[in-house]
Each structure stands twice: as C-alpha cells, then as structure tokens.
Amino acid sequence: MKRLLLTVVLACVSWSSIPRTPSQTQEDASKTSASELVPNTKDTLQEYKNFKKTIQLSQKSKDFKTLGEAYIGLAKWHEDHTVLDSSIVYLQKAISVYEKQKMPNLLADTYLLLVTNYSGTAEYDKGSEAVYKALAIYEKEGNQRGIGQCYTKISDLLYYSDSYAEGAEYCKKAIAIQEKNGYDDDLALSYRRLAENQLFLGNLDESLQNMNTSINLYKKIGELGPPLLACYNGRGNIYKYMERYDEAIADYNRCYDGAEKIGFTRYMMPPTANIGHVYILQGKYAEALPYNLRAIEIMKRIGNTKNLWENYMHVSNIYSELSDYKNALEYHELYEQGHTEYLNTIIARKDSELQVKYETAKKDIEILDQEAKISQQRKTQSLYIVLAGLLAIILFGMIFTLKNIRKKRKALSELNVTLDAKNRQNELLLKEIHHRVKNNLEMVKSLIALQSAKLEDGASKEAMLASQNRVQSMGIIHQKLYQGTNLGAIEMKDYFVNLGEGILDTFNADDKVKIECAMDDLNLDVDTAVPIGLIVNELLTNALKYAFPEGTKGQINISLTQKDNDLLLKVSDNGIGKTQGSKPQGTGFGTQLIQLLTQQLNGTISEDHKNGTAVAFNFKNFKIA
C-alpha cells in the first residue's frame, strides 16, 4: 500500500520540451509509459498540472496501471493541499479503472486509501463498506499483508464508534500477521491503533508502552513525517489522561511544529484541539478558548469534521465557565446538531457493515452450495449404479433435509446477531435521549437562574428557586438513567442522596443540616420515580425554609420501603415543627403539588408534628422495577 501512496513521478518542464531521439516516432512515443516520460518536480502547483498531463497521456496510451496511479497521486495531492472530498473523487476514479481492468490487489489497496478519507470526513458507513470489500479481495488472493492492513483499518473504524475492546482485538490479529511476516511499516501503525483503543479501555500503562513501540518502529524505518507526528499526538493523549500535563503539551507541540514545518495543515488540527483540552482539564478556561476555536477553524477549512462536535462541546463549556452564556448556548446547539449527525453515521456504519458481511457470506454460501451440488451429483451417479434407484432417492432426501436444517440454523444464528446489534443500537440511542433530556433540563435550570438574578422581589426569587429545584430533581433522574446499566429503573437511595446534596447546596445549608437516607437499595421505574422525587424535593425545600430558623442545626431523614404491594415513603425532621393555630407559610403551591402527585400515585398522606415534622405516604399496589 505504501507504494500506492507515493505520488506519480512528474515533470517540471512542459510536454513540448521533452527531447526525442531522431528514431523515435510519434507512434513510439504514445506507447511509452507516461510515468517514464514525465520527470519529478517539487513545485506543488506544477505537480498538480503534471498529474493532469499524466492522466491524459495514460488514457491516450491505454496505460491503465499508470492511469490509476496518477488518479491516486492526484487524490493524495488534494488530501495534503485542499479538502478530502476532492481526494475521495479521484480515489473513486482509480477504483473504477482497476475494476474494469481486473487488477484485484491494486483495487483493494485503493479501497484502503478510501477508508482513510471516509474516516476523516466521518462517513464511517462508507468507510466500513470499503474496508470489507478490500478484505474480501485480499482473502481471495491470499494477500496476508492486505488482510493485516484491513484488520488495522477495521480497528480504526471501531475506535470512532466507541467499540474499543473489539478494536483492540482486531489490532492484535493484525500485529500477529505483521510480526510473523516482518511488515514493519504496517506493524508500527497497528501498535499505534492498539494503544489508542487501550487508552479508552483504561489500560494507560499498556497504551503508553505500545505507543512508544510504534514511535520506535517509525524511527527505525526512517519515517519522520505524518505517521510519526500522529504518534506524538497519540502519546500526548495518553499523558493527558495520566495527568502528566507538561509531557502531554510537549508531545502536542512536537506534532504541531512538525506539521507546520512540512506544511500539513490537517496534522496541525489535533494537537491544537488537545492543548485546549489540557487547559480545560486544568481549569484554565481562558487559555483553552483560542486553541479550541482555532481547531474548529482548521476542521472546517480542510473538511476533516469527525471531531468537530466534540470541540463545539468544549467551547460551549468554556464559555459557560467564563459566564458568557450567549455564546455557550450557541455552541451547545452546534454540538447537539453535530453529535446527532455523529451518532447517525455510527448507526449507518453498523448497518453497512452488517449488509456487506451478509452479502459476502451469501456469495460464499452460493459457491459452497454449487460445489455441494456437483459433489452430490457424482455420489448420486455412483449410488444409482451400486445400490439402485430407490436407495439413491432415499439417501438424496436425507442429505437434502440435513442441508435445509443447517441453512435454517445458520439463518437463525445470523438473525440473532443482527437483532443483538440492533438492541445495542437502541440502548445507545435511549441513553443519548436521557442524556439530552438531562442537558436540556440543566439549560432550563440555568435560564431560570439567569432570570431570577434580574428579579428584585423576594417572593418571585423564592418561586424561581423552587422551580430550579424541581427541574433539578427531574434532571437527576435522567442522569441516573443514562449513567446506569438498567435503562428502565432508578436506584432511589442513591437518587435521594444526590437530590439532598443539590438542595442543601442551593440553600447553602451543608454545615447546619444533615440529610440521612435510612433505607435499602430500591429500584423504581421512571413514571414512579419522577413524582416521588418531586414530592421529596418539596418536603426538603419546606424543611430547610421553615424547620430550622436563625441558623439552627438539625437533621432530615428520608426512607422508602416496600411492604407487600405498597410503597411507604417518610420524610421527617427534628426542627421546630408546626404549632397549633399557626398560619401556613408560603404560597401553598408546594402543598398543592404534593397532594396532586400523591393522588396521581394512588396514595394517602399523614402528618405528625411531635418532635419536629414527619410526613408519611402510602402508595397502593405498586410493583418494584
């Protein structure tokens, strides 16, 4: 594949100035390979013109091998100097040539180049289709080097769909082939991909060791260009997650300076974004902002947009931390749009991968079926001669029945695999929905906070604060759903602890009031957890506002238990309680909300004002999730 990445050797001089010997006729010249007629140039503009001229000459002389190489060279030129979309167009032209001329290995090599560009434009479904086409060709041709390269490319696609464990396994399969056959160039890339997958599996020491192995292999073979720069960027990522920030920034600068020196703008983008991320992790938001904005500008300019949504997210968070909520909201909307497109490409890639695998398996089955039919015909002829017609028919029927059973079992197995993949996709989408709901509720809470800051009326501010707490109680539920392993249920004890901490923080009461959850682990579905959470939110808010006046200290207890088919909820405090004849405090909306939610859950309320205030609820006929 490395040979195909090299640009076609082209000329600095014009075609009319090429000397000929007196005996060389026009017909002789047309038969000469275009790559032999056009010498080398380092002028990038002239290089582009010479690629075009080589294409014309190759078409005229029907030198299809050189024509394909010229298309690939022009694709590489666009990859380095313009945008990836133009590079993809010329790779597809090369593929068309190799398909028509039946050049399988060159065709597969070009498919792998196409995978890299599709990965850069975040079109992972198209990249997956291309890599499996290449793999099918290499396997048919017995090309071990190509098979290993395909495994590495598959691991790269899996990395960008967050399937790190599977990606690491494909890297190990590639490394086994490459070490056995001495493919050092490919081995360096496979170790780098392995390290990148291990980073997000949490194997930081192994990841660092394998990335250093990749760097040493590249230095051994004399590769000091983009592949080595990518390793420096990758090692910087590992140092970043090891919290070795100075070493991380040093590696990012190595990558950036090297890319700037050779004029490769697209290799300047990753270290720029990563330096910004290091500053974010250190809480240096003002220092991080110009790096992430610069990274976004480079991504848009070169068309390499696969990580654009992630940088929108970082910039939104930076503006939020700097209290620039207008820009924070603008970039958050861009992040939401980009992240949705990213998830759609992952789903499309999975569908494409399954379709390609299905088509490949279908062709293999057809070949095996044809071979089996030929073999059966020969056996049937022998059996007709030896055992007579009736015995042959019976035997044929048995074989046919067994074959059908195997086919049905295989089809059922493939269907199960497809259904498992779809279930995983649905689970990912459901988690994303809960994540987005939680983020939107956080945004609503922030907007309410901004609005309340402009109010001067105390009652209005208090109402706004209560609204923030109610939104927060619902947001915590959706956070627990996408963070947990059970997407249909919430563990209530942990939820009450988080809710209590949030409300104590709102009232700045951490030092004077303690909230205890004396209960066992109990899971409820979301339709039950949301109203119960709102009820507890109102009771905690009332206790903190009225039960402990003038900075007195106290304790609030929460318990939720199951008894037979009923749920028993109790919230009590050791505050001043309610004296007989005292007038209700506040607007009464919280009390009304509690009553409505209790009716919704088919429950009853009882109160006890001895030694503080205790409110108990009995919700009838509930099943625990």
Secondary structure, DSSP 4 states (H G I P E B T S, - for coil): -HHHHSPPP--SS-GGG----TT--HHHHHHS-HHHHS-----HHHHHHHHHHHHHHHHHHT-HHHHHHHHHHHHHHHHHHS-HHHHHHHHHHHHHHHHHTT-HHHHHHHHHHHHHHHHHTT-HHHHHHHHHHHHHHHHHHT-HHHHHHHHHHHHHHHHHTT-HHHHHHHHHHHHHHHHHHT-HHHHHHHHHHHHHHHHTTT-HHHHHHHHHHHHHHHHHTT--SHHHHHHHHHHHHHHHHTT-HHHHHHHHHHHHHHHHHHT-GGGTHHHHHHHHHHHHHTT-HHHHHHHHHHHHHHHHHHT--TTHHHHHHHHHHHHHHTT-HHHHHHHHHHHHHHHHHHHHHHHHHHHHHHHHHHHHHHHHHHHHHHHHHHHHHHHHHHHHHHH-HHHHHHHHHHHHHHHHHHHHHHHHHHHHHHHHHHHHHHHHHHHHHHHHHHHHHHHHHHHHHHHHHT---HHHHHHHHHHHHHHHHHHHHHHHHHHSS-TTEEEHHHHHHHHHHHHHHHTT-TTTEEEEE-----EEEHHHHHHHHHHHHHHHHHIIIIISGGG--EEEEEEEEEETTEEEEEEEE-S----TTPPPPS-SHHHHHHHHHHHHTTEEEEEE-TTSEEEEEEE-S----
